[in-house]
Amino acid sequence: MIVTTLVTEFGKKAAERWLALLAVPGLVFTGFAVVAVLLGHARWAEFGSLGARLSGWSDDTTRTLLVAILVVAAAAAAGYLAQALGGGVENLLTGQWSRLGRSLATSLTARRRERWDALNDGEHNEERNRLALSPPICPTWIGDRLRAPAVRVRQDYGLDLASTWPRLWLLLPDSMREPLAAARARFDAACALGGWSLLYLALGAWWWPSAVVGVALALTSRRRARSAAAGYADLVESTVDVRRDELIRHFARDQEIGRVQGLELTERFRKGT
């Protein structure tokens, strides 16, 4: 009975998530695609003719059902494609660029580091922190902001965040996990919005107003991603700050709290790798 209830609730949540993230945006995009195909650039604003052209599709029940199935399938496909493109958008925003962009990434990172070093004189801390909280190692602000907790935690506590985080996560109560998961979900959603922007920009080849929507979505995606990245990075670093003592008491041989114990845990967690 309990298992059945859990499965049912999971199914409901999965359906709600699919509807919110894929189905509704996919249906909107499919609608744009239909308009783009029917109107094109030459008649981009002739919306009055759409009703007459679409009414012919509803004359036959079988044809209407087939069209409905195709629309739902197209919406789902568009949703999954946007999610996949969102991964590429995340790589772009976080500075994880391919070989083709490696030279540009190196140049931008060097320029950011020069600016950061010039501001690291004790008199421009606020301006320096707006650029990056730690010495820039990425070509983008978002990339450096997401990596800053690892640099700062290693510097202050001697902990390697990559190997420490999975163990720390297991010690966290749900009340701390949920905000972290929600913050990460907001960043993922912002990147997925960037995936939708690419689809709308591509559709602009057939109907130019779609490209305008794509540009607006791209700008919104970047703004939301910056905000979400900052919030998520703050929560990760704050979690380590709050739970570091508990982590050391749980794993360290020496129950004193300090950077030495952090270095000891790093060596233990990494297991010589």
Salt bridges, closest charged atoms under 4 A:
GLU9 OE2 - LYS12 NZ 3.80
GLU90 OE2 - ARG184 NH2 3.01
ASP117 OD1 - ARG113 NE 3.08
ASP121 OD2 - HIS124 ND1 3.00
GLU126 OE2 - ARG130 NH1 3.78
ASP144 OD2 - ARG112 NH2 2.73
ASP188 OD1 - ARG184 NE 3.13
ASP234 OD1 - ARG145 NH2 2.35
GLU237 OE2 - ARG152 NE 2.83
ASP245 OD1 - ARG244 NH2 3.47
GLU246 OE1 - ARG243 NH1 2.43
GLU264 OE2 - ARG253 NH1 3.70
